[in-house]
Amino acid sequence: MEQKAIRTSVDLPRDLHRRLHEAAARKGCSARKLILAGIERAVAEPEPPRPPRRLNLDTPLVPPAGRRITLTNEQAYELAEFP
């Protein structure tokens, strides 16, 4: 093991541990080598692009359907019945 290595432990489910050692045997390498390769792959994955910071509300998310009605607040209050 390298001098600059750090020892760590991880609890694995029995089935995963068994499959890890079977895969290592099929590939002709150690389980440690498979684990390190998997970690290297996970760390090397590019980060997904960041979403835009704010939602753009200039265009409607759902296009309007049907006839457009234009009412002012005053017209709406005249049509509404209040007790």
N, C-alpha and C positions, 0 to 999 in steps of 0.2 A: 504494500500500500504506500502511496505517496507520503512524503513528510508533511506536505501542506494540506492533507486531507482532514476532514472533520467527520467523526463517527456520529451517526444518528440511528435511531430505531423507529420503525413503523410497524404498527400492528396490522397484519393482513388477515382477511378471512381465510379459513383453511382451504376452501376450494380454489381461491385465487393463488394462494401459495403453491398448491399442488400444480396448477396449470402453469405457473411461472417456471417451476423446475422442469416440467415436461417440455415447455417451449425452449428452454435453455439447452436441454439434452438434444432436442431435434436440431437445433442450430449449431450444436457443438461448442457452446460457450458457457460461461458461468451465469448464474442468476444475477450476480452483481453487475456483470457487464450489460445484461438486458435492462436492468433497472436504470443504470447510468445512461444508457442510450435513450430510454424513454424520457428521462428527465431532461436530457439535452434537447430532444425534439420538442418537448413542451415549452422549454425556456426560449428556444430559437424561433417559435411561431411569431409571425408579425402581429402586432396589436391591431385590433379592428379599428377602422377609421372612427374618429370621434363624431358624434352627431352634432348638427348645428346647435349653437348655444340657445337660440330662441326660435320659437315657432313663428313662421311668417304668416300673418293674418291678412296680408294685402289681397290675396285671392282666397275665395271661400273654399273650405275643405270639401264641402258637398255642394255641387252646383244646384242653384234653385230650380225647382220644377214648377210648371204651371204659370198662371198669370201673376204678374207683379202688382201689388197693391201699394199705392203711395198715400199714406195718411199722415197728417201732422198730429202732434199730441192733442191739440185742441179738438180736432175732428174725432179722434178716438174717444176722448172724454165725452163728447156730445152723443156718440153712439152707445156708449156703455151705460147701463142702468145701475145706479147706485142706490142703496136703501135710504 
